[in-house]
C-alpha cells in the first residue's frame, strides 16, 4: 500500500491540486488498452470535437467502467481508492465515474477553465479526481490549476468544451478570464510522465491548452472519487454531466446506489 507523505496531503488541501509521480506506472498499458477499446466502441454520451484544417480529434467519454474490463481492473485493483482516501482524509471512498480525454495530434480545442462540481449531481467537499496521463506531457501542454480556488466558495457556470453553455439561465457567474490575467492568479501545473497523476478537488478551477503537437497525442484517464460528506444533488431543470439518467436518489441522500460502488 502506498503511503502518501504529510507534505503531499497538505498541498492537496492547501492548493486543491497536487502532483503524484510514478504511482500508476504499472497500470499504463492496461489503461491504454482500455482507452483503445473505448475509442473503438464509444458510449452514446461520447463527445468528439474535430480539429480544424486536418487537426486531430478531442475525444471525451465517461461512465464506461462497467463495460470496459481494463477500467474495472484499474478502479478496483490499483489502490487508487486508497490514495483518494488518504488525500480526502475520509473513512469511505465511492466511485463517482471515470472520464477519458484524448487529444490527438493537432487537436486545436483547448479544455476551458472550469470547475467540475457545477457539472455534477453531487455536493460536498470530500472529493478528488485522479487525472492520469498515459503519454509524456510537457509543461506547456499540461493540465493547469488555480491554486486555492477550491476555497473561494463559488460555483461558476458550466460550459461544454467548445465554449457553449451547458445550461441557459442557470444564474451562475462565468469563469474569470484566467488566461488573459495570469499574473493575477496562482496558476500551477507540472510536466508529467505516463503513470503519474494529478489529484485535485472538484471545486478547483482547471484547464488545459490545445494539443499543438503534430506528432504526439495526449491520452488521460481521470478517476472521480467521493468521500464521506458528499450527498446527491438533484438539480431541477439543470442538465448535469454525466447525466446518470437511471439514478433514483433523492436530493441530499447519501450517494449509495449501484452506479456508485463503494471502493
Secondary structure, DSSP 8 states (H G I E B T S, - for coil): -----HHHHHHHHHHSEEEE-STTGGGHHHHHHHHHHHHHS--TT-EEEE-STT--EEEEEE--TTT-HHHHHHHHHSSHHHHHHHHHT-S--EEEEEEEEEE-TT----EEEE-SGGGSSEE-S-EEEEEEESS-B-GGGSEEEETTGGGS---B--B-TTS-BSSTT---B----SGGGGGGS-EEE--B-TT-EEEE-TTS-EEE-----SS--EEEEEEEEE-TT-EE---TT---SS--TT----TT-B--STTS-B-
